[in-house]
Amino acid sequence: MSKAVTAICFAEGESALGPILVASTLTGICYIALDNNRGQMVHALKKGFPNSTLIYGGERIKRELAQVINFIASPHPGFNQALDARGTPFQLYAWALLRKIPLGQTASYTQIANAMNSPQSVRAVAGACAANTIALSIPCHRIVCKNGQISGYRWGVERKVDLLEREQAALQGHH
């Protein structure tokens, strides 16, 4: 039996953090990328979803892109779009816990591993963060080292710091 081909709509724009690409299936957003190299974002989308038909544009994806761009500019609680997250059961569980970290707060890899009742899985939690292809909606930028230090981020540590600062400012009423 052949595997069905998934249609993925995508759109690109400019956010407060630079160029952004958002992609979505009928189920929900499946990919969000922040990268100064627009071609690299499209290439990574194609590579990450090799059995999919990519369609540029459309009203729904334009709305979803606008929501993500607006969230970056002015973070707010309740940023909670439908997602089409694809990963292992472990990754999906870790990502579900990440989505529960409140706006403007952080957690450590160790805290997430402990919340999963798997304290030995700190490296696996870090791996789940690294495998996350839905930036912002699955907020890996809210994960820090156990000592509170900012650690790596797929889209650059500068963007991670910027996002955390924007969330803190939004909570304090400064945009």
C-alpha positions, 0 to 999 in steps of 0.5 A: 500500500502506498503512503498518502502524500501530504499537502503542506502550504507554506508562506514566508514573511518578515518578523521582529526576529528576521525572516520566518517561514510557517508551514501547515497541513490540514491538521495544523502548523507543522513547521516554523523556521527563523533563518536569515537564509530564506532558501535554506528554510525552504530547503529544510522544509522540503528535506523534513517532509520529503513525501509532501507536496509543497504549496506556496501561499493560501489564505489559511497559511497567510493568517497563521503566518500573521499570527506567528509574526504578531506573537513575536512582535507582541508575545501574549498568553494563549498563543495556541494554534493547532499543530501537526507535530511529528515525532517519537512518543518521547518527543511528543510527550516532552513537547506537550510539557514544553507547551505548558511552560507559561509565557515569560518563564523558563524550565531546565532540561532536568525539570522536564525530564523529572516531570516525565518521571524520567530523571535520567533522560536529560539528554533525551529531552535536549534531543527532543528540543533539538528535533522540534521543527515548530519553533515558538508554538513548541517553546524550546526557547523557554528551556535553559540549563539547570544553572539558569544559563541560556543554552543553544537554540536551533535559530541562534542564541541571540534569537532565544535571548530576544524571545525571552526578553520580549516575553518578560517585557510583555508580562510587565506591560512593555512592548 
